[in-house]
Amino acid sequence: MNYVIRSIRADEWPAVRELRLAALQDPVAHIAFLETYEEALARPDSFWMYRAAGGCEGAEGAQQIIVEAPDGRWVGTLTVLIEQPGTTDWAGYPVERLQGHVVAVFVRPEERGSGLTEVLFDAGLEWAWGRGAEQVRLIVHEENGRAQRFYRRVGFVPSGLLVPLSGKPEEKELEFVLPRP
């Protein structure tokens, strides 16, 4: 593979925006992401600049990692957030340990099955472990079987925590965790 796996740079916000919009057009976007294509499309450039700066190379609290194809096109991404013990997570649950939280996983459909997702996860985990994370977690919709199978294959296991979806209490998301090796 002549792909480059790397953290984004702050000035690459237009590419961050483009890849996010592509992810939000995926057929499973409605169960994989917490925003819609229309919501993301309406966001001003300042939002994308802020988002890129907060997850770029050198940022401490988050890191967006991308897969860059030989032609320079971004074909995959994931972001790892660092959650501090004693705080509350996005769903209102207490954070009990220093942990990474993987979000916004996406690989373009034509690149799936090539091993790039595994490489992305390796890079994200390495970044989280390098910040002292005791575990890495992620949240996945109960109906997203494809993602759940992948997460299990790379070592994540369900923790038993069920997270109700905001505005859709009949739908649940599952927490998967991977302890530090």
N, C-alpha and C positions, 0 to 999 in steps of 0.2 A: 504494500500500500504506500502510495506517495501522498498520503494525507498528513496534514499537520494538526495536532491536538494542542490547543493553547488557550490561555485566558484572553478575553477580549481587551481592547484598549479603549479608553474613554472616548476617543474621537471616532470610534466606529459605531456610534449610535444609529446611523441610518441602516447599517447592516443588522444591528440588533432588532430594530423595528421591522425590517423586511422578514427576518426569520421568524419573529413572533407572529406576524400576520400570516405567514405560511402555515405555522403550527396551528393557528386558530381556524384554518380552513380544512384541517384534517377531519375525516369522517367521525373520529371519536373525540373531537375537541370538546364537545358538550359534556363529556364525563371525565376528560383529562385535565381541563384547565378551568380556573375560576373566573374567567372573563370571556366575553364573546369577541368575535372578529370586529363587529360594529363598535363595541366599546373601545377596543385597542386602536382602531382606525381613527376614531375621533380625538384621541389624545394628542396634545400639542407636542411640537418638537422638544420643548423644555422637559417634558416628562421623560422622553427617550434619552435625552442627554443626562438627566439625573440618574436614570436607571443604569445606563452604561457606566457612569462614573462610580456608582455604588457597588458594582460587581466586576470592575476591571482589574487588570494585573496590578498587584500591590494593595488592593483594598483588603481590609482585615475582616470585616463582618460578612462578606459574601464574595463569591467568585463565580462568574459566568464563563464556562469553558465551551469552546466550539470545536467542531471538526471542519477544517478548511480543505476543500478538494484541490487537486493539482491546478485547476483553472482559477483558483481563488474564491470560488463560490462556497458559502457556508452551507453545509449539508446536515449538521446536527449540533445540538446544544444541550447543556444542562446547567443548572445553577445550584450551588451549595450555599446555604445560609448557616451561620454559626449562631446557635441559641445558647444563651448564658443561663446557668442555674440561678434559681430565684426569680426568674422573669416568667412571663406568661406568653404562650405561643399565639399564633394568629387565630386559633379556634377558642382561645380562652382557657386552655389547660396549663397547669404549672409545669415549668421546665425544671427537672430535678437534677440534671447533670449537664456538663458541657457537651454539646452534641452538634453534629452537622445535620442539616435538613435538606434533602435533595428535592428540588422543585423544577418545574418547567422543562421536563425531559422531552426532547423531540429529535427525531431523525427523519429526514425526508423519505417518503415511501420508496423511491427508487434505490435508496441506499440501505434499506432494512435487510437484515439477514447477512450482512457483510462483515459483522464483527465490530462495527464502529460504535455501537451502543456500549458494548463491553469495554472498549478502550476509553470512551467518555467516562463511564463509571469508575474505571481504574484511576483516571486523572482526578475526578471529583473526590474519591475516597482518599487518595494520597494528599490532596489539599487539606481535607478535613482532619486527617490524622496528624498532619504537620502543624495544625493549630491546637493540638492537644485534645481533640474530641474523644470522648469515651465511647460513643456510639454514633452511628449515622442512621437517620430515619427518613422515611418518606410516607406520604399519604396517597392512597390509590382508591379510586371509586370501586365499590363492590361489584359493579358490572364490567369492569375493565380487565377481563380475564387475560388478554394478551400481555398487558403490562404486569399483572400479578405473576404470570408464568416466568417472565423474564427476571423479575426481581428475585423470585425464589431461586432461579438458576444461578444468579450471581451471589447468593448467600443470604439474602434478606429473609426474615421470617416474620409472620404476623405476631404482634405483641398482645393482641386481644383488645386493644383500644379501638372503639368505634367512634367515628366523628360524624355527627349529623351535618348534612349540608345546610347552609344558611338559606332560608326561604323554601327548602324542600326537606322537611324533617322526616319524610318517609324514605328518603335516600340516605345511604351511609357511605362513608369512606373508611378504609381500614389502614391502621398504622402498621408498617413493616419496619423492622429494625435490624441492624447489623452491628454487633458489638466490635469494639476494637480488637484486632487480632493479638 
